[in-house]
């Protein structure tokens, strides 16, 4: 059964199709914002820098613990040196004095060795701390960039969503003016084929960009103005206007 609708009512489908196409474009834009890819890349970079920072921090903690042990060893040796020096001042025994002096030589040698180790560890701690701080600075920069990209993405998302709301409201207004049977046909064809309406312009159907053959054009010319036709190529509702070349 052929659906009937006035040319003006059929022409409304072009506005509806334009609104739907715009909404489709906006949704595609939302899904493919360049900020999505950039944020993913920056996040990946941040994760890598965070791992490096954890490694640097771990190495620094180990070195600092080793330095504390070294400092403790030096303190113990110094305490023994002081104890032996005090005993040496108080002893009356030549044999004990000789033993204490011998032990002090060994302790002072041990202290010197430990102080050399301690100095090396201090230099290592300083170097590791500088490395950790450099990585922390790099991470702060990466996190700042991520925040910038996230803010830009959120702002663009909000703008596009606002446009989508406007497009939805505009679509609802247009759809309310389209006869129910015609609207149902439009929706059905759009769901099946991607386009619900196509303008015939100079013999070319805009939904596919294909020029219709003479046989199809003859059938279209013979149809009444209020006959609702389907495009032979795109299966969308074919809207005829003064530009159609009929």
Secondary structure, DSSP 8 states (H G I E B T S, - for coil): ---B--HHHHHHHHHHHHHHHHHHHHHHHHHT-HHHHHHHHHHHHHHHHHHHHHHHHHHHHHHHHHHHHHHHHHHHHHHHHHHHHHHHHH---HHHHHHHHHHHHHHHHHHHHHHHHHHHHHHHHHHHHHHHHHHHHHHHHHHHHHHHHHHHHHHHHHHHHHHHHHHHHHHHHHHTTS-HHHHHHHHHHHHHHS-SEEEEETTEETTTTEE--HHHHHHHHHS-TTB-EE-TTT-SEEEE-TTS--
